[in-house]
């Protein structure tokens, strides 16, 4: 069966007309309809390298050293993790570096059922974790607990790879796992996503 065969067409398919060599301005100038090529499958692999700027480099250096580095805005006093050079709320320059805890609270989460090489298991949980001392949550994996037991307000702690394996990367944090502490009360002031 070729692409021009009526059996190659199906309802809803995009088609284009094939015009006769000699046209007369009539509907019969259309010889037939052919399927449009809507997609091509090709074995293409895109590789890219992210080059962090000064603020992200500072944050990743902290993560390499087993700590979370944030920045406090001099105007509104908000603490942003990861570290950034300007406050998204008021636009002020962020100059004060602060270290925040590697413990925090799950503000919201999603259960994922597709494999991910970074995940501890499938299904796995990706969550926004509001680190203690920060005003904005960061996204992280949750491990050490069945996915169906993760909940908003759950207290968690970072699980770090051994210091000798650390690089300038977020892979230094395997995931966050429950601390066993009672759940935190969440309200609109948590910076939840």
N, C-alpha and C positions, 0 to 999 in steps of 0.2 A: 504494500500500500504506500503510494507516494504522498507527499504533502498536499498535492492537488486533488487527491481522491476525496470524494464526499465522506468516506468512512473516517478520514483524518480529522474532520470537523466535529465539534461537540457544542452543545448549547452554552452560550456565554463566552465563547472563544472570540478573541479579537481577530478580525480578518481585514484584508485589503483587496481592492479590486485588481484584476489583471485585465488590461485594456487590449482590445483588438488592434492590429497593426494599422488598419484603415478605420477611422471613426467618422460617424455621420451626425453626431450630436443627438443620439437616441439611446435609450436604455440598453439596447442590444449591443452598444459599443463595449459593454462589460462582457468579457469572455467568460470569466468565472471569479470566484473569491478564493484567496489563498490565506492560510493561517499566518498571522504576524509572529515574528520571533519576539517573544516577551522576555526571555532570559536565556543566558548562555551558561553552561556549566564548564568551568575551567579550573584546573589544579593550580590555583594562585595562592600564594602565602605572603601576607604582608607582615613585615617585621618592622618594628620601630623602637626607638630608644628615647626615653624621656630624660631630658636634662633639667634637673631641678634648679630653680633660682635660689637666691640667697636665703629666703625665708624657709622654703621647703628643705633645703640642704641643712639648715640649722635644726629643723624638726627631726630629720632623718638621722643626723648625728646623735641627737638625744636618744632616739629609738635604738640606734646601734649600741649605745651605752646603757640601755635598759631603763630609760626614763622618758616621760612624755614632757616635751617643752611646748609651752604656750606663750602667748604674748598678751599683756594687759594694756588696754587702751587708757591713756592718761586722761582723756576727757570723760568717757562714760564708765570706765573701770571694768568693762567686760573682758573676760579672759577667753581667748580663742585658741583652740587646739584643733588642727595643727597650727603652729606659729605662722603668723602672717604679718606683713609690714604696714598694713593700713586697716583701719576699722571699717567693716562693711556697714555698720549702723550709723556712725557719725562722720566717717571720712578722715578721722584724725590719724596721724602717724602713730604706729605702735612701736614703741622703743623698749619697753620694759619686758624682759624675758622672765617667765615664771615656770617653775616646775610644778606639775600637778601629779596627783596620785595615779597609780596604775590600777586603781579600783574605781568602780562606777556603777551606774544604774542603767538597765535596759529601758529605753524610752519607747521604742517601737521595734517590731521585728517582722521578718518574713520567713516562712518555712519553704525551703527549696528542695525540689525532688529530682533535679538534674545533676549529674556528677560535676564536680569542680575539683581540680587537682589540689587546691588549697584547703578544701573542706575536710574535717575530721572523719565524716561519714555521710551517707545519704539515707534519709533526708538530713539536711543540715540547716542551720539557722544563720541568717545574716541579720544584724541588728544595729540600731543606733544606740551607742553607749555614751552616756553623759559622765565623763570622768569627774571624780571628786575634785573640786577646785576650778572646773571649767564651766563656761556658760554656753557652749555649743557642743552638741553630740558629734561623735565620729562613728563611721561605719566600721563594723568588725564582725568576724565570725564568732559564733558561740559554740563551745564544745564542752565535753565532760558532763553532759546532761542530755537525756532523750529530747528530741525536738519538740514533742508534744508537751513537755514540762516547762519550756521557756515561757516567760510571761513578762508583761510590762511591770516595772518596779523591781524586777529581780536584781539583786546585788551580785556583781561579777568582778573578777580580777584577771588581769592579763597573764597569759601563760607564755613565757619567753623561751626562745631557743637558747641553748647554752652559749655563754659569751664567746667562746672560740669559733662558733658558727655564724656569728652576726656580721652583717654587711650594712651598707647604707641603703636599707630597704625596710618596708613594712613587714616583710616576711620574718623579721625578728620576733614578731608577735604571732605565735601559732594561732591563737584564738583567745577568747575570754571564757572563763568557766565560773560557775556559781561559787560564792564565798561561804554560803551557809548562813549569812546574816538574814534577819527579817527583811522582807520587801520594803522598799522605800515608797512613801506616798508621792504620787506624781500629781502635779498641777501644771497650769500653763506657764509657770516660771521656770520649768526645767529645761527649756530650749529644745523640747522634743520635736522631731521631724514629723 
